[in-house]
Amino acid sequence: MAWPRTRILVPVLLAALALAGWQARGLLFPGQLVQMRDNPCPAPANEADEAVPVKYDWVDLCRYVHDNARVLARGAPIEAVFFGDSILAYWQEEPNAPFTPVRLNRAMPGQTSQQLLLRMRQDVIALKPRVVVIEGGINDVLGNTGLIGPKGYFDDVESMIDLAQAHGIAVVLVSLPPAGRHEKRPDVDFPPRVAQLNRGLAELAARRGVVFADIYTPLAGPGGLPRADWTTDGIHLTQDAYGAIRPVIDRAVEQALRAAPESGAEGR
């Protein structure tokens, strides 16, 4: 792991996230105070309620903490953790989803690379998978956690690769899907930015020796826009679109598994 580089990145990352996080969760308003707690994520009465957002948890650390405990208690080896934003998270609801008891979904809708990086130790490394599938970037383009440039995005992604490889976890790096005009953000011109980030991700994957899964190509229509019948809103995918990328993801995971240690992540 590139420790000196990470030492510089993390304070900058946390400072950049603080204001956006505080504002999003109401921490800038008087009378809404929070402090360190021994049990910041108490278990809800019903397992289904674990998906309900917890106030002040702007990184969503509470979302999977209880299921992680159940997974670790079972003791079964984990083949892969899928780690990303709504592109992976919403796949959970489709019949062609790739998730199984040993291939876990730890994606969160709306998350940026900054939030993923802060969740990675808890929701990926602690589970000791053989492979992590890293996907995300559309929400960085949208600026969901505030200002960020391409370099900051690539730094976050490479830091996740650093963490995975330092713990013996093989990496699949997934491209951004094509995106078009979104009714809530007509100001964002997605195609050139998506193309820029995908070029950088492919170069990063090659340089770091990780598997690159190109889901952009099977989903793209003319002008770098998504096929109209394969998106629900210009960004999110339909069942048919997920069907088109399933073989790409499966091949990438199998390729990474062949390169991963048989015993899984370091410290299993």
Sequence and secondary structure as in RCSB ss.txt:
>XXXX:A:sequence
MAWPRTRILVPVLLAALALAGWQARGLLFPGQLVQMRDNPCPAPANEADEAVPVKYDWVDLCRYVHDNARVLARG
APIEAVFFGDSILAYWQEEPNAPFTPVRLNRAMPGQTSQQLLLRMRQDVIALKPRVVVIEGGINDVLGNTGLIGP
KGYFDDVESMIDLAQAHGIAVVLVSLPPAGRHEKRPDVDFPPRVAQLNRGLAELAARRGVVFADIYTPLAGPGGL
PRADWTTDGIHLTQDAYGAIRPVIDRAVEQALRAAPESGAEGR
>XXXX:A:secstr
  HHHHHHHHHHHHHHHHHHHHHHTTTTSTT      SSSS   SSGGGGGS  TT TT TTSSHHHHHHHHHH 
    EEEE SHHHHGGGGSTT   BTTEEE   TT  HHHHHHHHHHHTGGG  SEEEE   HHHHTTTTS   H
HHHHHHHHHHHHHHHHTT EEEEE       BTTBTT  HHHHHHHHHHHHHHHHHHHT EEE  HHHHB GGG 
B GGGBSSSSSB HHHHHHHHHHHHHHHHHHHHHS TT STT 
